[in-house]
Amino acid sequence: METRRRSLEPVDGITHVILILRGQRILLDADLAAIYGVTTKRLNEQVKRNNARFPEDFMFQLTAEEAAALRSQIATSITPSGRGGRRYRPFAFTEHGAIQAANVLNSTRAVEMSVFVVRAFVQLRELLSSNKELAVRLDQLEARIEKKLNTHDQSISAMLAAIRELMKPPASPHRGIGFTADLGE
C-alpha cells in the first residue's frame, strides 16, 4: 500500500499545475521543465532544436493577452528584485507535447516523470468525464421532479376547486315559510 501511495503523490502534484487553455488541458513550459528537472531555457532550446516533433496540437505559444491574464492570476505581492522574469511568452504543452518533450530531453528524470505526467492527464480526463455523467443524471432528475411537480400542482388545483365548491352555500330547494303572492301554480 505504501508503494502505491508514493506513486500517486507526484501525479497529484502534477494535476495542480495542469491548466485549461483554448479548450485543452496544458502544462506551461516552466512547470514542465520543473517536473522534468531542467531549466525552462534548456527545455525550450530542445523544443526549438526538434521543432518538427511539435505540431500545433502538441505545443503552442500563448498570445500576449493569454500571457497577461495568466500573469495576473498567479501574480504575488512580492516581486523579486533585479531583472528576473520572462522575456518571452510561455509555451503551452498538451499531453502529447509533454511526452514528446520528455523524449527530446532524453534524461532519466524526464523519462521517469513522463509516466506521472500521463497519469495526471488521464486522472483529470476521468474526473471530467465523471462530472459530465453526473451533470446528465442531475438534468434527468430535475426533469422528473419538474414533471412530478406539474402533476402535483394540477392535483392540488383540482382539490382546491373541489373544496371551494363544497364551501358554497347550498341552493335552497325549499319554499320559504309564510305567505307568498306568486305561488306559480
Residue pairs with C-beta under 8 A, 6 or more apart in sequence:
10 113
10 116
11 116
11 119
11 120
11 123
14 27
14 35
14 116
14 117
14 119
14 120
15 120
15 123
15 124
17 27
17 28
17 31
17 35
18 25
18 26
18 27
18 120
18 121
18 124
19 25
19 26
19 27
19 28
19 70
19 92
20 26
21 62
21 66
21 92
22 60
24 92
24 94
25 94
25 95
25 121
25 124
25 125
26 92
26 93
26 94
27 35
27 92
27 93
27 98
27 117
28 70
28 90
28 91
28 92
28 93
29 40
29 43
29 44
29 47
29 90
29 91
29 92
29 93
30 40
30 90
32 43
32 93
32 98
32 101
32 117
33 39
33 40
33 42
33 43
35 113
35 116
35 117
36 43
36 101
36 102
36 105
36 107
36 109
36 110
36 113
36 114
37 107
37 109
37 110
37 113
38 105
38 107
38 110
42 105
43 101
43 105
44 91
46 101
46 104
46 105
47 54
47 59
47 91
47 101
47 104
49 104
50 104
53 100
53 103
53 104
54 97
54 100
57 94
57 96
58 93
58 94
58 96
58 97
58 100
59 91
59 92
59 93
59 94
59 97
59 100
59 101
60 91
60 92
61 89
61 90
61 91
61 92
62 70
62 89
62 90
62 91
62 92
63 89
64 89
66 89
67 89
67 90
70 90
93 101
95 117
95 118
95 121
98 114
98 117
98 121
99 114
99 117
99 118
101 110
102 110
102 111
102 113
102 114
102 117
103 114
